[in-house]
Amino acid sequence: MEKSRFKVTLNWQGQVFETYHQAKDDKQALRFAIRKLADKVGYTNVYVRNHIMSNEHRRYEVVEC
């Protein structure tokens, strides 16, 4: 499977983080972005993922470029 370029926008406590990733699909691009954000804010990947993927609010957007 060929990789595509994705723009991932994450909302972390009111701050918007935009990153670009080469990935095979949008789910993989989202995982890459969450891992990068977790490193930046100093929390675990699981904590950041649970916050971003909360059912109460949509805190992410993935768009193929």
VENGICOR-V882188 format. One record per pair of residues at least 24 apart in sequence whose ideal C-beta (glycine too) atoms are under 10 Angstrom apart, sorted by the first residue. I is the first residue (numbers start at 1). J is the second residue. If there is no record, write none. Layout:
BEGIN
{{I:J} {I:J}}
END
This chain:
BEGIN
{{1:25} {3:28} {3:29} {4:28} {4:29} {4:64} {4:65} {5:29} {5:63} {5:64} {5:65} {6:30} {6:32} {6:33} {6:62} {6:63} {6:64} {6:65} {7:33} {7:61} {7:62} {7:63} {7:64} {7:65} {8:32} {8:33} {8:34} {8:36} {8:37} {8:60} {8:61} {8:62} {8:63} {9:33} {9:59} {9:60} {9:61} {9:62} {9:63} {10:34} {10:36} {10:37} {10:48} {10:51} {10:52} {10:59} {10:60} {10:61} {10:62} {11:51} {11:52} {11:57} {11:58} {11:59} {11:60} {11:61} {12:37} {12:38} {12:40} {12:41} {12:43} {12:48} {12:51} {12:52} {12:59} {12:60} {13:41} {13:51} {13:59} {15:41} {16:59} {16:61} {17:41} {17:60} {18:61} {20:65} {21:62} {21:65} {23:62} {23:64} {25:62} {25:64} {26:61} {26:62} {26:63} {26:64} {27:62} {28:62} {29:62} {29:63} {29:64} {30:60} {30:61} {30:62} {33:60} {33:62} {34:60}}
END
